[in-house]
Amino acid sequence: MPSVIENSSDVTPELLTDLLQPPTGVRIESVRVEFERELQVSRIARLLVEHNGDPRELPHSLFLKLTGPKSPFNADEVDFYLDVAAIGRSQPIPKCYHAVADVDEKRWHLLLEDLTDTHFQSAHKTAPDLATSKAAVAALARVHAQWWCAPEVGVSVGKVFDQAWLTRFVDELERSIDQFINDVGSDLTSDVIEALRLMVRNAQAIWGRLTVREGLTVTHGDVHWWNFMFPLDPQDSVHVIDWQLWHIDLGARDLAFLLALGGFAETRPDIEADLLRVYRETLHECGVLITESQLFDDYRISAVRNLNVAVIFRQNGKHPSTWQTALSRAFASYERLNCKELLS
C-alpha cells in the first residue's frame, strides 16, 4: 500500500513522485505548502509543485485533504473517489490524482485538483444569486443522472438498504423522536409535534423507499451552498466538493436539504419551483426521464425527512440555534409543500 500522508510537511518531491508516477523524464523539483487549515472533519492544504513537465499532465498545484486530528476515522470520501468517481464518465467534481486509506493506522489522504485560482465559493451562510444557484443545481443533477438506476448501484457502488436495516432504523427513529419531544417538547408547538409523530408513523413508507433500487442514485449527503465551487470563467463548470457523506438515496433528498432546508442559508421559496425545474430538465438532458409529479412527490417526502435533521443535529451536540433553525425551516417547508397530505 502506498504511504498515507500524515502531515502536509511530509510531502516531498520524492514522495509525490512515488504517489503520482509522473511521465518519464518529468522531475518534481520542489513542493511547498502555501496554506494549511484544520476543518471539522479533515485538514486541508494547498501544495505548490515545481516540475519540468506539462501542467496539463501534472499540475503545478494540488489540493491535499487528509485525516483530521480530532475527528473520527472516516474514509468514505476516499471510497467515493476510488469506487465512484474513478469509474464514472465526466462528472462535475474535482479530479483525483491519488487516494488511499489505511484502516489499521486510521489515516487517509486525497490529492485533488486545486480549484483555488479558477473557482470560488459563495459567502458563508449566504445563498448565491439565481443564475449561480441554477448552475449549482444543474451540476448536482448531472452527478445524480450518471448513477440513476445504474446497474452498479448497490452492487459495486454503495449499498441499497434492506428490510433488516429499515426495521432497525425505524425503531431507533421512534426512540430518538420520543426523546427529542420529551426533552424539548415544551418549547415546540403542537403542530410541530404532530408533524414529528406523523413522520414516525409513516417511517416504514418514507425510508422504505431506500430499499427499492428504482429511482435511487449516488447522493452527496451534505449538500449546502459552500460545497459548490463556482467558476470564474463562465465556460468552465461548477464542481461539487466534499463527498465524505455520500450514499445511495433519492436524488431529491439532496435537493430537499439544499432548497427546502436552505443549505445552511435562508430558504428561498420564491425560486424553489425554478430550481426544481432546472434539476428535472438537466436530468432529462442526461437521459433520465422523471415526471414533474414524481420529482415533486420525492421532494416532498425528502422534505419530511428534514424534520429529523434537527433531531440529529441536537443529538450530535450542535448549538441550540443550529438545530432550532433547522427545525423551523424544516417545518416551514413541511407546511408550505403540504407534506401532511402524503402522510396518514
N, C-alpha and C positions, 0 to 999 in steps of 0.2 A: 504493500500500500504506500502511495506517495506520502511524504511528510505533511502533517497538518500544521498550518501556520498558527502559532500561539500568540505572537505579538507582531505588529506591523514592522517593528525594528528588526525582526528576524529575516525579513525578505531581502535577500542579497541577489546580486546578478547570477550567482551560481545556482541558488535555489530556484529563482524564476526560470532560468534556462532548463533546469531539471523538470519543472512543472509544465512549462508551456511548450517545450520541444520546438523552438523556432526553426525556420527553414535553414538548410545547410548554408553556411557562410555568414549567417546573421549572428552577431555577437552583442549580447546585452552588456553594456559597459558600466552602467550605474543605475541604482534605484534610490529614490529619495521620497520620504513621507512628507507630503505637503501639509496635510492636516489629519488629525485623528479625533474621533468623538465616540463617547460611550452613550448608547441608546438604551431603551428599556429592556430589549431582549438580545442585543448584539453590540458589537463595536464596529465602527466603520473607519476607513482611512482612504485617502487618495494617494496613489503611488505614481510618481513621475519616473518614467523609464527612458533612459538614453540607450539607443542602439543604432546600428548601421543598416537596418533593414527597411523594408517598405512598410509605412504605417498602416496601409490597408490590410496587411497580413499580421502585423504586430503593432498595436497602438503604442503611443508614447505616454499614455496614462491609463491606469487601471483603478477600478473601484474595489477595494478589499472589504469584505464583510466576514466577521468571524465571531466565535463564541463570546458572549458577554460574561464578564467575571462574576456577576451576581445573579444571572438568570439560569433557570433550569435548562438542562441539556435538551435541545430540540433541533434535530437535523432535518426537519421536514422540508425546509427550503432547498437544501441540498438534494433531497429526493425529487423535488419539483424540477430542478434543472437537469438532473440525470435521467429521470423517468418520463417527464412530460415534455419539457422544452426541447430536449435533445432529439426527440423523435417526431416532433411536430413540424409542420410546414412553417412558412414565415409568419411570425407572430409579433405583436407589438409589445415585446418585453426585451429587457436588456440582453445582449449576447453574453453567454457564459464561457469564459476561457478555461476555467478549471473549478471543479467542485469535489470535495472529499469530506468524509466524516469518519471519525474513529470512535466507535461506541464505547470501547474499553477506556479510552482516555477522556471520553466525554468532551471532545473538541471537534470543530468543523470549520471549514472556511469556504468562501466563494470568491473567485476573481472574476469580476463582471466588467462589462462595457462601462466606461466612465462617461456620464452624460452631463458633467458639470458645465462644460463650455457650450453645449448645444441645446440644453433644455432647462426649464425652470419649474419650480413648484408654486402653487398658489399660496397666498399669505395664510399664516396659521389661523385656523378656525374661521376661515373665510372661503366661501364657495366662489369659483371663478364665474366669469360672465357667461351668458347663454351660449354664445358660439363655442367657447372653450369647453363648457360643460357638455355640449353635444359631441365634440370631438372625443372627450373622455369616455362617454357612454358608448360611442361607436367603437372605440378601441376595446372596451370591455366585451362588447358583443362579438368582435372578431375572435377574441380568445375563446369565448363560450362556443361560438359556431364550430370551431375546429374540432371540438370534442363532443359536440351534441350527438348523443346516441351512438358514438363511435364504438366499434367492437372492442377496443382496448379498455374502455371504461369499466371499472370493476373487475378487470382481469389482470392486465399488466399496468394499468394506470388507475391508482386509487382503489377505494373499496366502496361497494354498494352495500348498504346496511341490510341486515337480515331481521327476521322476526324476533329472534332472541335479543338482539340489540335493542329493538323497538320496545320490547317489554321492559327491559331494564331501564331504558331511558324514561319511559312514561312513569314508572314507579318513582324514579329519582325526581322527575319534574314535579310530581304531585307533592312529594315531601318538601322540595325546595320552595314551592309556591305557598304551601301551608305555613312554612317557617317565615317566609317573607311577610305574609299577611299578619301572622302572629306578632312579628317584631315591629312592623311599621304601619299596620292596618289603621291605627287611629289617625294617621296622617293622610290616608287615602280616601278618596270619595267612594261612595257605594257603587258608582258606575265603573270605576277602575277595578274595584274588587270583583265585580260581576264579570268584567272582561277577562280578568286573570282566571277566574273559575271556569268560564266558558272555554278558554284556551286549554285548560287541563282536561276538561270533559271531552274535548274533541281532539286530544293529542294523538290518539291512535290514527285518526284520519290525516291530521296535519303533518305529522312527522312520518307517518306510514308511507307517504308519497316518496320518501327516500329509499324505500325497499323495492321500488319498481324502476328498472333501468330506463324506461321510455321517458324521454324529455330531460334526462339528467346530463350533467356536463361537469367539466372541471371548473370549480369556482374559486375565487380568491379568498373569501372568508373574512376579510377585514378591509373592505373597500371604503375608503374615505378619500377626500379630495387631495390629500397630501401623498397618496400612493399612486398618483399620476405624475409623470414628468412631461411637461408641455414643451413643444419645440419652439425655438427661437425662429427657425426657418419654417415658414408655412408649408414648404414642400416636404418637410420631414414629418414623422408620425409621433403621435402620443405614445408613451411607453408606460406600461403598468408594472409597478415595482412591489417589493416586499411580499413574497409569496409564502411566508412561513406558516400560514393558517389555511393553505389550500386544501380542498377536499371535494368530494363528489356531491353535488346538490343541484337544486333547481337554479337555472341562471337568474331567475327573478329574485332569488334570495340575495344575491349581491346587489341587485338594483334596489331592493327594499331597504337594505342597510344604508346605501348611498343616498337615496332620494327620500323615501318615506321617513327614515330616521335622521336624515340630514348629513350623514357622513361627518359628524362632529362639527358641522356648521349649522346655521339656521336652515330650516326646511323652506322650500320654495314651491308651495302648491300651485302657484300660477304657471309654472313651466313644467310641472310634473308630466302632464299629458304629452307635451312636445318631446320630452326626453324619452318617454316610453315609446313614442312613435319612431324616433331615431334608432332606438335599440332594435325594434322589430324590423324596420326597413333594412338595417345593416345585417341582421340575421338572414333576411330574405336574399340580400345580395350575395351572401355566402352560401346559399343553398339550403338554409334551414327554414322550413315553412311552418309558421305558427300563427294562428289566427289572433286577431286583436282580443277576442273574448278569452281565449286560452291564456294569453300572456297576462291579461288583467286579473284573471282568477288566481293564477300562480303568484302574481304580485301581491294581491290582497292576502292570500294565505301566508305569504312571506312577511307581510306587514303585521299579521297577528303574532308571528314568531318574534317580532321586535319587542313585544311586551316582556319576553323572557330575557332580553338583553340587559334590561335594567336590573333584573334579579341577579344575573350572572355578574354584572359589574359590582353590585353590593357584596356578593359572596367573595369576590376577588379583592375586596378591600379598597375599591375605588372611593374617592372623596364623595360625600353625600351629594354635592352639587352635580357630580357627573352622572350618578345613577338616577337622581331625581329629574335632571334634564332629559335623560334618555327615556324615562317613563312618561314624562309629559309629552314629548314629541311622538313617542310610540302610540300613546292613547289618542292624541290629536289625529294622527293618520288613521288609526283604527276607526274612529268616528267618521272622519272625512270620506274614507273609502267604503263606508258602510260594511265593514268586515263582519259585523254581527249577523248579517243575513246568511253568511256562509256556515255559521255555527248552529248547533242545535242544543 
